[in-house]
């Protein structure tokens, strides 16, 4: 496993295939710029390879239900995201920041403790997304999982806001918001 670098990230692509259709959802996992994180969704025919390649090439990807479209179409990506390890990385960073806060607070009398967001696994969120049989047949699990990744990216934004609001938490990562710490397989 490797962690993606802290640079600009293209929105990641969540991909599923069902009933001859390919569903792709983009989620912005970069630093928060005030725009919606769910940034586009497509349900395409499996033979619309040019569009599929254009929507996926160069991006980090999340593959649903064992789709092999990346291999089958020989699409170059930035890597496959390990969702479990990414959730663990977000949780570990939150905990590290809290420990750094605690250490700094031990030398001060009046510091406001950070209010950290709850970290919910994207698959838990995905399981709560209501879907009809038709939606499941055509779009599979791409949208529900994209919703879960959206919630994780929003939680990360809150962590970054807490980090950047406290000068003693800014270093060693610098004064700019970081993208979601994706962990790749």
N, C-alpha and C positions, 0 to 999 in steps of 0.2 A: 504494500500500500504506500502511496505517496500522496502528499498534500499538494493541491494546486497552488501555484504561486499567487502572491497578493498583488495582482495586476488587474487591469480591465478584463472582464470576462464577457464573452458573448452570452446572451441568454442560453441556459441549458435546454436541451431538448429531451422531453419525456416521450417515449415511443412505444406504441402497442399495435398489434395487428390482430384483426378479427374479421371473419367473413369476407376475405378479399379486400379489406380496407386497411389503410395505414393511418393511424391517428398520431399526430404530433402536437405537443403543447410546448411552448416556450415559456420559461420562467427566468426573470432577471434576478440573478443572485449576486450581482455586483453591489458596490456601495449604493446606499439609498440616494436617489436623485429626485424623489418626490413623485415618480410615475408609478402606475400599477406594476406589480411584479409579474402577474400573469399577462404576458405580452403577445399572445396569439395562439390560436388553435386551428388545426387543419385536419379534415378527414378526407383522405385521398384514395384513389384507386391504386392498387398495388403496382400497376404498370406505369404509373406516373413518376417514373424514376428520376427525371430531371428535377422536378419540384421537390421530391423527397431528398435528393442529394443536396439541393440548394438550402433546404431547411435544416439539414443535419451537419453537413460538412464543417469541420473545424470547431464544433461545439463539444462541450462536455455532454454526455448522454446518460439517460437512465432508461434501461430496457425493461419492459414489462412482459411477464408471462413467457419468457424464453425466446422472444423474437430474435431472429438471426439476421435481420435486415442489414445491419452494418457489415457483416461478413459477406452476405449474399450479394450485396450491391457494391462491395469493396469501397465503402465510404471511409475516408480518413476523418477521424474525430480527435478531439483534445483528450479523450479518455472516458472510461465508463465510471460513473460515480458509484461508490459504495455508500448507500444510504445509511446503513447502521453505523459505519465508521464515521461518517460525516456528523451524525447526531452525537456520537461520542466526542468528536472533536469540538463541537459547539459547547457541549456540556463541560468538557475539560477546560476550555478557555474561560467560560463563565466562572468555574470554580477557582481557577488560577487567579483571575481578577479579584474575586472575593477574598482569597487568601492574601493577595497583595494589599487590598484595602484594609483588611484586619491588621496586618503588620504595620501599615502606616498609621492607622487609627490608634494603635497602642501608644503612639508618641504624641497624640493630640487629644484635646478634650472635647472639641465640638465639630465632629464631622457627620455629615448626613450619609447614612448607609445607602448603597445602591439598591434600587428596586429592580431585581432581575426578573426577566420574563420566565414563564413556565416553558420548558422545552418539551414539546410533544412530538413524538415520532411521526413522520409523514404518513406512514402506513396506518397509524391509528386514526389520523384525520381522514385518510382515504376511505376507511371502512365506514365512516359516518356520512359520506356523500350519497344522497338519495339518487337512484338511477332507475330508469325503466328498462325493460328487457330489450327494447329497440336500441336504447343508448348503449347498453352493455354490448350488444351484438355489433354495433357499428364502431364504437369508440373504445371499447375495452376499458382498461384501467388507467389509461394515460391521463385523463382529466382528473379523476379523484386523486391520483398520486401527485399531479401538478398542484392541486389545491393544498395537499399536505406539505409539499416543498415550499409553496408560497408562505404558509404559516411559519415554517422553519426560518425562511429568509427574513420575515418580519420580526421574528424573535431575535435574530442576529442583529438586525438594525437597532433594536432596543438595547442590546448588549453594547454595541458600538457607541450609542449615544451616552450610555452610562460611563464607558471607558473614557471617551473624549471630554466629558464634563468634569473630569478630575485630573488635573495636571500630573499627579503622581502615578497615574495609570497609563499615561500616553506612551511612554517609552517601554520597551524597545521597539514597538511597532510603528511609531510615528503619529503625527497629528492629523492624519487623514483617515476617513472611514475605510475599513477593509471589506472586501467581498466575503461572502459566506465561505468558510474554510472547507471547501470540497475535498474529500478524500477519495482517491481513485484506486481502482482494483489493479 
